[in-house]
Structures are given as C-alpha cells and as structure tokens.
Amino acid sequence: MSKSSSDKMIIITLIWKLLCSARQAPNF
C-alpha cells in the first residue's frame, strides 16, 4: 500500500507540473 501511495503522489506532481506548464504556455 505504501508504494501505491507514493506512486500516486508522483503522478499528482507530474500532472501539477503539466497544468502549470499549460498555464504558462496556452498555445501548447
């Protein structure tokens, strides 16, 4: 379970970075 939770956090972090990039580059 611990590993699954860690993977979830990593995925959330990646998605957050993608959202931030999308905001900075609306053309993307």
CHARMM-style PDB file with segment names, atoms N, HN, CA, C and O in Angstrom:
ATOM      1  N   MET     1       0.838  -1.202   0.000  1.00  0.00      PROA
ATOM      2  CA  MET     1       0.000   0.000   0.000  1.00  0.00      PROA
ATOM      3  C   MET     1       0.875   1.255   0.000  1.00  0.00      PROA
ATOM      4  O   MET     1       0.577   2.241  -0.674  1.00  0.00      PROA
ATOM      5  N   SER     2       1.944   1.191   0.762  1.00  0.00      PROA
ATOM      6  HN  SER     2       2.186   0.390   1.310  1.00  0.00      PROA
ATOM      7  CA  SER     2       2.832   2.359   0.869  1.00  0.00      PROA
ATOM      8  C   SER     2       3.365   2.746  -0.509  1.00  0.00      PROA
ATOM      9  O   SER     2       3.409   3.927  -0.854  1.00  0.00      PROA
ATOM     10  N   LYS     3       3.767   1.751  -1.290  1.00  0.00      PROA
ATOM     11  HN  LYS     3       3.731   0.792  -1.009  1.00  0.00      PROA
ATOM     12  CA  LYS     3       4.313   2.037  -2.616  1.00  0.00      PROA
ATOM     13  C   LYS     3       3.246   2.668  -3.508  1.00  0.00      PROA
ATOM     14  O   LYS     3       3.525   3.607  -4.253  1.00  0.00      PROA
ATOM     15  N   SER     4       2.029   2.149  -3.427  1.00  0.00      PROA
ATOM     16  HN  SER     4       1.802   1.386  -2.822  1.00  0.00      PROA
ATOM     17  CA  SER     4       0.949   2.682  -4.254  1.00  0.00      PROA
ATOM     18  C   SER     4       0.722   4.154  -3.930  1.00  0.00      PROA
ATOM     19  O   SER     4       0.534   4.972  -4.831  1.00  0.00      PROA
ATOM     20  N   SER     5       0.740   4.487  -2.649  1.00  0.00      PROA
ATOM     21  HN  SER     5       0.892   3.823  -1.917  1.00  0.00      PROA
ATOM     22  CA  SER     5       0.525   5.879  -2.228  1.00  0.00      PROA
ATOM     23  C   SER     5       1.635   6.759  -2.793  1.00  0.00      PROA
ATOM     24  O   SER     5       1.376   7.869  -3.259  1.00  0.00      PROA
ATOM     25  N   SER     6       2.861   6.266  -2.751  1.00  0.00      PROA
ATOM     26  HN  SER     6       3.071   5.365  -2.373  1.00  0.00      PROA
ATOM     27  CA  SER     6       3.998   7.047  -3.248  1.00  0.00      PROA
ATOM     28  C   SER     6       3.839   7.299  -4.744  1.00  0.00      PROA
ATOM     29  O   SER     6       4.065   8.412  -5.220  1.00  0.00      PROA
ATOM     30  N   ASP     7       3.451   6.265  -5.479  1.00  0.00      PROA
ATOM     31  HN  ASP     7       3.267   5.361  -5.092  1.00  0.00      PROA
ATOM     32  CA  ASP     7       3.269   6.413  -6.931  1.00  0.00      PROA
ATOM     33  C   ASP     7       2.185   7.453  -7.209  1.00  0.00      PROA
ATOM     34  O   ASP     7       2.285   8.236  -8.154  1.00  0.00      PROA
ATOM     35  N   LYS     8       1.135   7.446  -6.361  1.00  0.00      PROA
ATOM     36  HN  LYS     8       1.053   6.810  -5.593  1.00  0.00      PROA
ATOM     37  CA  LYS     8       0.040   8.387  -6.553  1.00  0.00      PROA
ATOM     38  C   LYS     8       0.558   9.815  -6.419  1.00  0.00      PROA
ATOM     39  O   LYS     8       0.211  10.688  -7.214  1.00  0.00      PROA
ATOM     40  N   MET     9       1.385  10.043  -5.412  1.00  0.00      PROA
ATOM     41  HN  MET     9       1.667   9.334  -4.766  1.00  0.00      PROA
ATOM     42  CA  MET     9       1.933  11.390  -5.191  1.00  0.00      PROA
ATOM     43  C   MET     9       2.773  11.822  -6.384  1.00  0.00      PROA
ATOM     44  O   MET     9       2.715  12.975  -6.811  1.00  0.00      PROA
ATOM     45  N   ILE    10       3.559  10.882  -6.922  1.00  0.00      PROA
ATOM     46  HN  ILE    10       3.606   9.945  -6.575  1.00  0.00      PROA
ATOM     47  CA  ILE    10       4.412  11.204  -8.077  1.00  0.00      PROA
ATOM     48  C   ILE    10       3.537  11.602  -9.267  1.00  0.00      PROA
ATOM     49  O   ILE    10       3.824  12.581  -9.955  1.00  0.00      PROA
ATOM     50  N   ILE    11       2.482  10.845  -9.500  1.00  0.00      PROA
ATOM     51  HN  ILE    11       2.249  10.049  -8.940  1.00  0.00      PROA
ATOM     52  CA  ILE    11       1.587  11.136 -10.628  1.00  0.00      PROA
ATOM     53  C   ILE    11       0.949  12.507 -10.450  1.00  0.00      PROA
ATOM     54  O   ILE    11       0.863  13.290 -11.396  1.00  0.00      PROA
ATOM     55  N   ILE    12       0.499  12.791  -9.220  1.00  0.00      PROA
ATOM     56  HN  ILE    12       0.568  12.155  -8.452  1.00  0.00      PROA
ATOM     57  CA  ILE    12      -0.132  14.089  -8.947  1.00  0.00      PROA
ATOM     58  C   ILE    12       0.862  15.209  -9.222  1.00  0.00      PROA
ATOM     59  O   ILE    12       0.510  16.236  -9.801  1.00  0.00      PROA
ATOM     60  N   THR    13       2.112  15.001  -8.801  1.00  0.00      PROA
ATOM     61  HN  THR    13       2.398  14.166  -8.330  1.00  0.00      PROA
ATOM     62  CA  THR    13       3.146  16.027  -9.008  1.00  0.00      PROA
ATOM     63  C   THR    13       3.357  16.264 -10.499  1.00  0.00      PROA
ATOM     64  O   THR    13       3.462  17.408 -10.942  1.00  0.00      PROA
ATOM     65  N   LEU    14       3.418  15.178 -11.274  1.00  0.00      PROA
ATOM     66  HN  LEU    14       3.332  14.249 -10.914  1.00  0.00      PROA
ATOM     67  CA  LEU    14       3.629  15.316 -12.719  1.00  0.00      PROA
ATOM     68  C   LEU    14       2.468  16.067 -13.363  1.00  0.00      PROA
ATOM     69  O   LEU    14       2.673  16.941 -14.206  1.00  0.00      PROA
ATOM     70  N   ILE    15       1.239  15.716 -12.955  1.00  0.00      PROA
ATOM     71  HN  ILE    15       1.073  15.006 -12.271  1.00  0.00      PROA
ATOM     72  CA  ILE    15       0.063  16.386 -13.512  1.00  0.00      PROA
ATOM     73  C   ILE    15       0.090  17.864 -13.151  1.00  0.00      PROA
ATOM     74  O   ILE    15      -0.223  18.722 -13.976  1.00  0.00      PROA
ATOM     75  N   TRP    16       0.474  18.155 -11.887  1.00  0.00      PROA
ATOM     76  HN  TRP    16       0.729  17.458 -11.217  1.00  0.00      PROA
ATOM     77  CA  TRP    16       0.523  19.559 -11.443  1.00  0.00      PROA
ATOM     78  C   TRP    16       1.506  20.339 -12.305  1.00  0.00      PROA
ATOM     79  O   TRP    16       1.225  21.467 -12.709  1.00  0.00      PROA
ATOM     80  N   LYS    17       2.667  19.735 -12.588  1.00  0.00      PROA
ATOM     81  HN  LYS    17       2.896  18.819 -12.260  1.00  0.00      PROA
ATOM     82  CA  LYS    17       3.673  20.406 -13.418  1.00  0.00      PROA
ATOM     83  C   LYS    17       3.117  20.642 -14.819  1.00  0.00      PROA
ATOM     84  O   LYS    17       3.345  21.696 -15.412  1.00  0.00      PROA
ATOM     85  N   LEU    18       2.388  19.661 -15.345  1.00  0.00      PROA
ATOM     86  HN  LEU    18       2.202  18.804 -14.864  1.00  0.00      PROA
ATOM     87  CA  LEU    18       1.819  19.813 -16.687  1.00  0.00      PROA
ATOM     88  C   LEU    18       0.814  20.954 -16.710  1.00  0.00      PROA
ATOM     89  O   LEU    18       0.777  21.740 -17.656  1.00  0.00      PROA
ATOM     90  N   LEU    19      -0.014  21.042 -15.644  1.00  0.00      PROA
ATOM     91  HN  LEU    19       0.016  20.403 -14.875  1.00  0.00      PROA
ATOM     92  CA  LEU    19      -1.014  22.111 -15.569  1.00  0.00      PROA
ATOM     93  C   LEU    19      -0.322  23.465 -15.512  1.00  0.00      PROA
ATOM     94  O   LEU    19      -0.748  24.414 -16.171  1.00  0.00      PROA
ATOM     95  N   CYS    20       0.739  23.553 -14.729  1.00  0.00      PROA
ATOM     96  HN  CYS    20       1.085  22.782 -14.193  1.00  0.00      PROA
ATOM     97  CA  CYS    20       1.480  24.824 -14.609  1.00  0.00      PROA
ATOM     98  C   CYS    20       2.057  25.192 -15.980  1.00  0.00      PROA
ATOM     99  O   CYS    20       2.005  26.354 -16.383  1.00  0.00      PROA
ATOM    100  N   SER    21       2.598  24.223 -16.684  1.00  0.00      PROA
ATOM    101  HN  SER    21       2.640  23.279 -16.357  1.00  0.00      PROA
ATOM    102  CA  SER    21       3.193  24.488 -17.998  1.00  0.00      PROA
ATOM    103  C   SER    21       2.108  24.950 -18.969  1.00  0.00      PROA
ATOM    104  O   SER    21       2.329  25.856 -19.772  1.00  0.00      PROA
ATOM    105  N   ALA    22       0.949  24.328 -18.888  1.00  0.00      PROA
ATOM    106  HN  ALA    22       0.770  23.592 -18.235  1.00  0.00      PROA
ATOM    107  CA  ALA    22      -0.152  24.695 -19.780  1.00  0.00      PROA
ATOM    108  C   ALA    22      -0.572  26.143 -19.520  1.00  0.00      PROA
ATOM    109  O   ALA    22      -0.889  26.879 -20.455  1.00  0.00      PROA
ATOM    110  N   ARG    23      -0.573  26.545 -18.252  1.00  0.00      PROA
ATOM    111  HN  ARG    23      -0.316  25.947 -17.493  1.00  0.00      PROA
ATOM    112  CA  ARG    23      -0.972  27.920 -17.924  1.00  0.00      PROA
ATOM    113  C   ARG    23       0.052  28.914 -18.484  1.00  0.00      PROA
ATOM    114  O   ARG    23      -0.315  29.977 -18.984  1.00  0.00      PROA
ATOM    115  N   GLN    24       1.322  28.562 -18.394  1.00  0.00      PROA
ATOM    116  HN  GLN    24       1.620  27.698 -17.988  1.00  0.00      PROA
ATOM    117  CA  GLN    24       2.369  29.463 -18.882  1.00  0.00      PROA
ATOM    118  C   GLN    24       2.406  29.477 -20.408  1.00  0.00      PROA
ATOM    119  O   GLN    24       2.763  30.487 -21.014  1.00  0.00      PROA
ATOM    120  N   ALA    25       2.037  28.353 -21.029  1.00  0.00      PROA
ATOM    121  HN  ALA    25       1.747  27.532 -20.536  1.00  0.00      PROA
ATOM    122  CA  ALA    25       2.059  28.266 -22.490  1.00  0.00      PROA
ATOM    123  C   ALA    25       0.683  27.847 -23.007  1.00  0.00      PROA
ATOM    124  O   ALA    25       0.486  26.684 -23.359  1.00  0.00      PROA
ATOM    125  N   PRO    26      -0.274  28.783 -23.059  1.00  0.00      PROA
ATOM    126  CA  PRO    26      -1.632  28.471 -23.528  1.00  0.00      PROA
ATOM    127  C   PRO    26      -1.658  27.960 -24.965  1.00  0.00      PROA
ATOM    128  O   PRO    26      -2.575  27.238 -25.358  1.00  0.00      PROA
ATOM    129  N   ASN    27      -0.640  28.340 -25.752  1.00  0.00      PROA
ATOM    130  HN  ASN    27       0.105  28.926 -25.433  1.00  0.00      PROA
ATOM    131  CA  ASN    27      -0.586  27.869 -27.139  1.00  0.00      PROA
ATOM    132  C   ASN    27      -0.381  26.370 -27.194  1.00  0.00      PROA
ATOM    133  O   ASN    27      -0.784  25.717 -28.157  1.00  0.00      PROA
ATOM    134  N   PHE    28       0.241  25.823 -26.165  1.00  0.00      PROA
ATOM    135  HN  PHE    28       0.568  26.353 -25.383  1.00  0.00      PROA
ATOM    136  CA  PHE    28       0.518  24.396 -26.134  1.00  0.00      PROA
ATOM    137  C   PHE    28      -0.801  23.632 -25.968  1.00  0.00      PROA
ATOM    138  OT1 PHE    28      -0.800  22.402 -25.917  1.00  0.00      PROA
TER     139      PHE     28
END
